[in-house]
Amino acid sequence: MQEWTGLLPVFPLAGFLLLVLSRGRMSRGIAGVIGAGSVGLSFLLALGIAIATLNNGGQAYTTVLWQWMQVGDFAPGFSFYVDGLTLVMILVISGVGFLIHLYATGYMADDPGFARFFSYMNLFVAAMLVLVLADNLLLLYLGWEGVGLCSYLLIGFWYDKPANGYAARKAFVVTRVGDTSMAIGLFLLFSQLGTLNIQQMLTLAPQQWAVGSGIAVAASALLLGGAVGKSAQLPLQTWLPDAMAGPTPISALIHAATMVTAGVYLIARTHVLFELAPSVQLLVAFIGLATLLMSGFTALTQTDIKRILAYSTISQIGYMFLALGVGAWSAAVFHLMTHAFFKALLFLAAGTVILSLHHEQDIFRMGAMRRRLPVSFWCFLVGSAALTALPFTSGFYSKDEILLAALHQEHYGMLLWSGGVLGAFLTALYSFRLVFVVFFGRDRHQSHATASHGHDDPQAAVVEAMSPVMFFPLLLLGLLALGGGFIHVPVDAVFGSGAQEEAHASQLVHTLMILIPIAGVMIAWFVYGSRSYQKAGEHLREQLLASGIGRRLHRFWFSGWGMDTLYEWVFVRPFLTLAALNRRDAVDQIYGWVAQAARVGNSAVVMLQTGNLRWYAISLVGGLVIVIGLGVWR
């Protein structure tokens, strides 16, 4: 199967070309088959490659398609490298991506931009496959930028809405900051090591750089800058919640199978560089910890169902960064895989709820939906349980590994573990707040629709929007969210001696890691779920919001800890002020002066061209006299 590796991104890329060249004239049935089928073919091929590779002992191999360019000794190729880490990524991208595409054929059935939507989705998957298959950092960067382009196109898919265009531009600009950092890192790596081939680089770096050397620290820090941009970690996380402006299948694809996992993959793939820079690796852990706590508190205050899930993604990527920072490479990849299962499930189930409630996204205009939307309810419950890391779900096993690895970090283990456990409590609280508000309590949607439209308005009716092509992905993702924790990720050979050894802890630690999320679920039930405690819960919420501190904290957390406001004052307003002061553009004025000087000189020359022969003769003689006089004088 090795010779077929090059076809993995070709199938979705071909789907993209067919859909684009059709210019919207293709029927929706054929467009859906091409859009979802092309990714399905990639998944079947990825599955065959994985089986063949594992049967061969998991031995890594390189497939060279062609040489891209040659400049002196620099000759990068279109070459794909496959090892255990690559296998996990291509299976997650193509497998979960196929299920999202299949779901989208039902979700987007009535959208006039149906074919355009799937063309963007196909290109997104193709770019992500190139990113994870690349054997050199230049080809990886091509896929990296392709993913950024597709995110812009998909977030702003409904371009007739100004808010969507703003969100797309914001995602594009904020991630460009990280991309610039990464590009500088590639220049530095090439200048020092003479290659961008990943495996050669990981071999040469320990031979040329000592642990903690300045070059290793600088290169790792620059790559980290790229990773925090794509994976929406502090301080570049502000683009991801606004990215919810796009259709829900796009949100699922970005959060579960593609873009936000790219930064985690980059650090895992270049793990040797981070091991040579322990300070940067520790910084990765603290960035992850700070991000997961900040986004956890923010999710508690949100009312939009998709924004809550967006902040939960930022939080879970924070757990992956925490794992990478403490050297638990395998645990980070394991959580990446399980997160793809339950986050795709949650977003697709949320999409069904939104579609069934006539595109309502405010959770406090929902309620009591568990009987009217039974499939959505059970899918949401399973996904939330896995997100919360309740026992016997996939999220429990992967998050457990991360927390144990954090506890055994040499210097800051207790701090990192405590922060991670607090994050698990917050995750349980906001996840089941969402479940209880949407699916329990009173039917706020019915009341709102009746008040807005009248008793007989059909908009008040709630019917579960669930076609077979939407049901199958939810069912399969639900099974994976439950049982995905038993899937072995074959990455031991990838990380070698740098992989985190299996961590052990006391029974008390294990018990706390189980009971604390359960306590979060119980508190969420008390405040938002139980009818017997509902009045007490509402009274408690009102008291908290009535107090000055509670009101300010709620406003602060709701705003995402004021990060957008901070950037507005630190970057946006100074830039706009400078632009206003320089509205005539000082650089352009310099060239304007040069042009004006040329015009003045031209005018002076034109004045001499009178057409009078006597004037020309006098000028010629006078010039000749001056030249002879100068010669005699010298």
N, C-alpha and C positions, 0 to 999 in steps of 0.2 A: 504493500500500500504506500510505501515511501514516495514512489514516483508520482503519486496522485496528490501529494501535499499542496502543490502549487495551485490546485483547483479550489481550495477552500475559500479564498476570497473572490474567486472568479465567478462562482454561481450568483451570489448577491450582486456583484458588480454588473454581470450580464443582465440581471433583473432590472437594475437601475437604468441601464442603457435602453433596454426595450421599452420600459415605461416612459422614459423621457422622450424617446424618439416617436412614441405614439402620439404625443402632444395632446393627451386627454381624450383621444378618439376611441381608445380601446374600451370595450365593455367592462363593467365593474367585476363581473364574474371572472373574466380572463385576467384582468389586472390583479385581482385577489389571488388567483392561482399562481401567477408569476411572482407576486410580492412575497407571499408566504412560502410557496413551493421552492423558490430559489434558496431561501434560508434553510428549509427542511432538507434539501439536498446537501447543503454544507454540513448539517448536523449528522446525516447518515454517513457522509464521508469522514467526518471527525470521529464518529463512533468506530468506524472500521479502522482508522489509523490508530486510535487508542488501543483497540483490541490487539492489533498486529504488533504494536510497539511493546505493550505489556507482555504479550506472549514471547517476545524476543528478549525478555529480561529488563525491559524499560530502558534499553540502551538509547542514548541520544543520537540524533543524526542531523545532518544539514542537507538541504535540497537547494542547489544553485539553479536558478532559472535563467538569468543572464546578468552580464556585467552592466551596471548602471552608468558609470562614468569612470574616467581615469584622468587624474591630474597629478603628474609626477608619480610618487609612490602611493598616492591615495586612490584606491580602486574599489569603492563600495559596490556591492552587487545587490540585485533583487534575489536575496537568499533567505530561506526560511530555516529556522532552527527549532527542532522538536525535542523536548524532554518532558519530564513529569509535570513541571509547572505549566508548560505550553499546553499539555493535554487537558489539564484542569480548565484552563482559560478558554480554549476553543470549544470544549464541551458546554461550558456555562454560556458562552456568548451565543453559540449557534443553537443550543438546546432551549435555553430560556428565551432566546430571541425568537425562535420559531414559534413557541407557544404564545408569545406576545403578538407576533404577526398574525397568527391564526385568530386570536381573540379580536384583533383590530379589524379583521374582515367583517365581523359582525358589528363592532362598535362604531365604525366609520361608514357603515353601509349607505347612509343617507347624505354623506358629505359630498358636495360637488367637486372637491379636490381629491377624490379617492385615489386616483392613479398617481398624482403628484405626491401624496402622503406616502405611499408605499415606495416610490422611487427614492425619497429621502431616507426612509427607514432602511432600505436595502443598502444604500451607500454608507449609512451609519455602521451597519454590521460589517460590511466589507472593509471599511477603514479600521475598525476595531480588530478585526482578524489580522490585518496587515501589521498592526501595532504589536500584537502579542506573538506573532510568528517571526518577526524580523530578527535576523541574526546580527544586525549592526544597528547602532544608535541612530544613524542617519535615516535608514528605512523606517525605524521605529518612530522617528520624528515626523516622517511623512504621514504615517497613520495617525499620529498624535494630532497633527494639524487638521487632518481630514475629519477626525472626530469633532474637533472644535467647530469646523465649518458646518457639519451636519447638525450640531446642537443649535447653532444659530438659525438654520433653516427650519428645524423642527419646533423649536420654542416659539418662533414667530410664524408658525404655519398659518394661523388665522391672522394674516397680515393686515386685514381691514380694521382690526382693533388696535388703537394706539398703544394700549398697555402691553399688548403682546410684542409689538415692535420694540418697545422700551426694554422689556425683559430679555429679548433676544440680543439686543445690543449690549445690555449690561453683562450677560453671560459671556459674550464674545470679548468685551474689553477687559473684564476682570480676569478671565483665564489667560488673556494675552500677557498679563503681568508675569504669571508663572511660566508661560511659554518662553518669554524673553530670558528669564533666569535659566531655564533649561538649555536654551540655545547657547548662552555664554558658557555654561558648564560643558557642553559638547566641544566648543572651541578649546577650552582649557584642557580637557581630557586628550584631545587629538594633539595639541601642542606638546604635551608632556609624555604621552605614551606612543604617539605616532600611529594610532589605529582607533577606529570606532567599532571594530568587531567586538561584540560583547564578550565572548569567551576568551579571546586573546587579551582583551583589556583586563578581565578579572584574573588572568594568569600573570600579566606583567605588573599590575599595580602593587601586589604584595612584595614583588622582587625589587621594585624601585623606590617604594615609599615605606617609611617606618610608620608604625602605629601612632596616630596623633600628629603626623606631619602636616604642615600648613597647606600643602597642595591637596592632600587627601581631604582635609577639612573643607577647603574652599570648593572642591569638586562636588563633594557630597552635599554641602549646603546649597549649591546652585541647583543640583538635581532635586533636592527637597523642595526648593521654591517652585519648580515645575509640578511636583507631586501635590502640593497643597492647593495649587490652582485648579487642577483637573479634579481632584478628589474633594474639593470644597471644605478644606480645613482652615483653621485660623492661620492667618488673618484674611484669607480670600474665600470665605464661605458664603458671602452675601448674595452671590448670584443664584444659588441653587433653589431657595424658597420661591424666588420670583420666576424661576423656570417652570413653575406649575401652570403658567399661562397656556402652555400647549395642551393638545389633547391628552387624555389619560394614558393611552398606550405608549405615547412618547415618554411620559413621566416614568412609566414602568421600565422602559428600555434604558433610559438614562440612569436610573437609580439601581436597577437590578443587574443588568448584564453588560453595560458598556461604560459610559464615560467616567463615572465617579470611581470605578474600580481601577482606572488606568494608573493613577498615582500609586496605589497600593502595589500594583504589578511592577511599576518602575523600580520602586525601592526594593521589592523582593528580588527582582531580576538582577539588580546591581548591588546585592547585599554585601559583597566583599568590600566595596568602597566604603560602605557605612561601618563595617567592622574595623576598617582602618581609621575611622574618625569617630571614636567613642562618644565624644561630646555632641556631635551632630546626631548620632543614633539615640542618645539620651534625650536630645531636643525633640526628636520624632515622638518619643513616648510622652513627653509633657505636652506637646502640641495636641496629640490624640486625647490625652486626659482632659485638658482644658476645653477642647472642642466638644467632647461628649457630654461634659457637665453643662456647658453653656447652652448647647442645643437642647439638652434635656429640660432645663428650666424654661426655655423659650417654648418648647412644644406644649408645656402645661397650660399656656395662656392662649394658644391659638384656637380659632373657631372654624377655620377652613379645613375640611377633611384632608385635602391634598397637602396643604402646608404642614399639617401635623406630621404626615408621613414623610414629607421632605426633611423636616428637622430630625425625625427619627433616623433617616438615612445618614445625615451629617453625624449624628451620634454614633451609629454603628460603624461608619468608616473610622471614627475616632477610636473605637475599640481595635480596629485593624491596625491603625497607626501605633496604638499602645503596644500591641503584640510585636510589631516590627521593631519598635524602640527598645524592647527588652530582649530581642533576639529570638523571639518565638515565631520564626518564619513560617513553619508549618501551620501553626495555630492561626496565623493571620490569613493564610490561603484557605484554610478550612472554613474560617468564619466568612470569608469572601464568598465561598460556594454556598453555604447554608443561608447567608443573607440574601443571595440572589433568589433562592427558592421562596422564602417567606415574604420578601419585600415585593417581588413580582406578584405573588398571591394577594397581598394587601392592596396594591395599587389596582389590580384588575378587579378585585371585589369592590373597591371604592368606586371604580368606574361604573360598575353595574348599579350601585346605589345611586350615583349621580344621574345616570341615564334613566333609572326608574323614577326618580323624583324630579324629572324634567329639568335637569342640569342645576339642581340645587346643591351647593357645596357647604353651606353653613350648618354645622352639626347641631346648633341650637334651633334649627328649623326642621329637624328630623324627629326621631324618637319612636319607640314602640314598633320598630321595623322587623323584629325577628320572626313574626308570623307572616307578614306580607312579603318579606324577602328572605325566605328560609335558606336558600343556597348561599346568598351573599352573607347572611348571618354566620353560618357554620364556617364558611371560608375565612371570614374576618376573625372569627374566634380562634381558629387554628393558627392563622397568621400572627395574631396578637400574642397567642401563647408562645409561639416560637420566638417572636421578637422579644418578649419578656424573659425568655430563657427558662420557662417552666419545665420541670423534669419530664423526660421522655420525648421532648421535642428536639428538632435539629439544633435550634439556637442554644439549648442548654449545654450540649456537648462542646460546641465550638467556643462559647463564651466562658465556659468552665476552664478550658485549657488556657485561655488568655489570662484570666484572673489568677490562676495558679502560677503561671509564668511570671506575671507582674509581682506576685508576692515574693518570688525568689530572686528578684533583681537585687544586685549586691548592695547598693547604697540606699536606694529609695523605695525598696520593696513594699514596706507597709503603707507608705503614702500612696503609691500607685495602686495598690490593691484596694485600699480604703476608698479612693476616688472612683475606681471601677465599680465597686459594690454600691456606692452611692448612686452612680449612673444607672446601675441595674434597677435600683429602687425607683428612680425617676422614670425609667423606661416602663416599668410595670404600671406606674401611676398614670402617665399620659396615654399609654396604650389602652388600658381598660377604662379610663375616662372616656376615650373615644368609643369603645364598644358599648358601654352602658348608656351614654348619652344618645347614640344613634339607634341602638336596638332595644333599649329598655325604656322605662318611664312612660310618659304620655306622648301621644302623637302630635307633636308640634307642627309638623308639615301640614297635616289636615286642617289644623286650626288656622295656620297662616294662609293656606290656599283659600279656605272658606272666607276668611276676613278680607282677602284681597280680591277674590273673584265671585264670591257668592256660593250658595249651597249647591247649586246644580252645575257648577263649572267643571268640565271634564278634567281640568288641570289638577283638581283636588284628588283624583283617583291615583292610586299607587299600584302599579303592576310591575312585577319583576321582569326587567328587560334581559332575557336570557335565551339566546339562540343556541343551537347545539355547538356551533364553532366557538362560542364563548364559554359554554359549560365544560367542555373537555379540558381546555388549559387550566381552568380553576380546579378541576378534580385532580389532575396530575400534579399540579403545583402544591395542592393541599397534602397529597401523599408524600411528596418530597419534603415539604416543610415539617412533616411529622417524622419521617424515616430517614431524612437526609443525613442525620448525625451518624448513621452507621456506614456511610460511604467513606472508603479510605482514599485520601488524596495522596497520589504516588509522588511525593516531592522529597522524600528522605535523601535520595541520591543527589538531588539538585543542591541542597544546602550543606550536605556533608557534615563535617565537624562543627560548622557554624550553627547547625540546627539546635534548637532548644531541647535539652533532654527532658524526658517526661518528669514533670514536677509532682511532688507528693506533699500533702499537707495533713494536718490533724483533722480528726472527725469534727471538731468544733468549727473549723474553717469551712468544711464542706457543708455542714448544717446551716451555717450563717448564709452561705451563698445560695442555698435553696430557700431559706425562710424569709430573707429580706425582700426578694421580688414578690413572694406570696403576700407579705405584709402590704406591699404597694397595691396589689390587686384588692385586698380586703379594704384598704382605706378608700380606694376608688369606688368600691361597691357601697361603702357607707355614705360617701359624699354624693355619688351620682346615680347609683343603681337601685338600691333597696327602697321600695315604696314606704316601708315602715320607718326608714331613717331619712327619707327624702326631704321632709320639712326641716329636720335638724341639719342636714347637709346644706340645704339652701340658706338656712340661717347662718351657718358657719361661714359660707362663702360671702354672704352679704356683710358679715362682721369684718372679715378680713379685708374686703374691698373698701369698707367704710373708713377704716383706719388710714391715717396719712401715709404711714410706712407701707402698708399693704397696697394702697392705691398706686403709690410711686413705683413699688417693686413690680406690680403687675404691668404698668405702662412700660417700665424699663425692659422687662423680659419680653413683653409682646413685641417691642421694637427690635428684637434681636440683639439686646444689650447695647442699643444705640450705635451699632457699627456703621450703618448707612449714614446716620447723622454725623458721626465722626469723620467719615470719608468725605462727606459733603463739605465740612468746614476745613479739613486739612488739605484736600486735593481739588475738589470740584470748584469751590468758590474762588480760591486763589488763582486757579487756572483761568476761570472766566474773567476775573479782574485783570489779569495780565493780558488776556485776549482783547479786553475792551481798551486797555491802555495802548496796546500795540495793534489797534484795529487797522491802521494804515500799513502795517508790516514794515518794520525798520529794514529788514533785509531787502525787501522789494524796493524800498526807497533808494538804497545804494545803487541798485541796477537802474532805477529811474534817473538818478543823477548822472550815471555814465551815459545813458541815452540822451539826456538833455545836453551834456557836454558835446556829444557827437553832433546833435542838431545845431548847436551854436557854432561849432567848428565848420559844419557844412554851410551855414549861413555866411560865415566870413569868407569861405572859399568862393561861394556863389557871387558875392559882391565884387570879387576880383575879375570875374568872367563877364566883362562888359561888351565884348564883341568889337571893341575899338582897336584897330591895328596899331594906331599911333601909341596908345596906352601900352599895348603888348611890347612894342619896340622899345619904348622908354623903360619899361620894367626889365626887359632883357638886358639892355645896356647898363642900367643902374645895377642890376645884380652882378653883371660881369665886372663892373668897376669895383664893387665891394669885394668880390672874390680876389681880384688881382691886388687890390689894396691890402687885404689881409695877408696875402702871400708875400708881398714886398715887406710889410711890417714885421712879419715873423722872421 
